[in-house]
């Protein structure tokens, strides 16, 4: 399974071998992962990464795609935001919708690892 850092870098259009932005991306990934934990999804202990070792297997398969997309959107909004307020509002709306869905999934216990 692909690492969290590697997949987010690919989604952002950053070559995997390019490491100049890794620290910033990792900080933003960890922020998103903490928010996911706070809404009740994912493992009981918050997932934190410090490199390419951690993969998505810590998240239940039923919620994994939603978690991946939510982390990507969080990072994109901070690291490479759209140039217009309409684009920013669209991403924020998607984040809000996905967060609500993950909260529901978390409440059902589906995403407990």
N, C-alpha and C positions, 0 to 999 in steps of 0.2 A: 504494500500500500504506500502511496506517495506521502511524503512528509507534508505537514501543514505549511511550513515556510516555502517549500518548493512549489506547491500548488498555488499558493497565493501569489508568489512571484510570477508564475506563468500567467495567471489570470490578469495580473497588472501589466503584462507584456514585458516583463523584465527577464533577461536571460538568466537561467539558473546559476551559471558560473559568475555572473556579476554580483559582487559582494559589497559594493560601496553603500548600498541602501539597507543592508540587512538589519542593522541595529534599529533604525527607524521603523522598518516593517515589523520586526519582532515586537517592539514596544506596542505598536498599534494592534498587532494580532493578540497580544496578551490582554490589552484593554478590552477588545471585543470578546475574548474568551471569558473574561471575568464578568462582563455584562450578561453573557449567556448563562453563566453559572448563577448569577443573581436572580435571573427570571425563572430559575428552577429546572433548567435543562442541562444534560450532560452529567458527568460523574459528580459525586458528592463533593469531593475536593476540587477546587478550580484547577483547570488545566493551564499550565504556563509552559512556554517553550523558551529555549535559549539557543536554538540552532535548528539544524535539519533532522534531528534524531526523532522528534515526536511526530507521529502520524495520526490520521483521523480515526484509527481503530478505537480510540478512547470513547468515541461517541457511538451510540446505538445505530445500527444500519437504518432503522426506520426514520431517524431524524438527521442522519449524516449530511445529506445533500442540502437540507435547510441550514444546518450549522455552517457548512462550507460557504454557502452563498451569503449568509449573514456576516460572517467574518470578512469575506471579500469586500462586501459593500461598506462595512465599517472602515476598513483599511483604505479603500478607494476614496471615500469621502474625505479622509484626512490627508492621505499621501498624494492623491492625484484627483482633486475634485473637478467636477464638470465646470466649464467656463461660464455657464449661465445659472441664474437663480432657479430657472425652471428645472434644469438638470439636477441641481442640489435638492430641490424640493421633491423630485421624483425618487431619488435615492433615499431620502429621509422617509418618504412614504413606504417604500419597500422595506426598509429596516423596521419601521413600526409594525407593519403587517406581519413580517416574519417573526419578530419578537413576540407578538401576541400568539402566533401559532406555536412557537416553541414553548411558551408558557403553558399553553393547553396540553401539549405533549408531555411536558414535565410534570404537570399536575396529574396526568394519567399514569405516571411512572414508567412511560415507555422508554425514556432516555436514560434511565439509571444504568450506569455501567458496572 
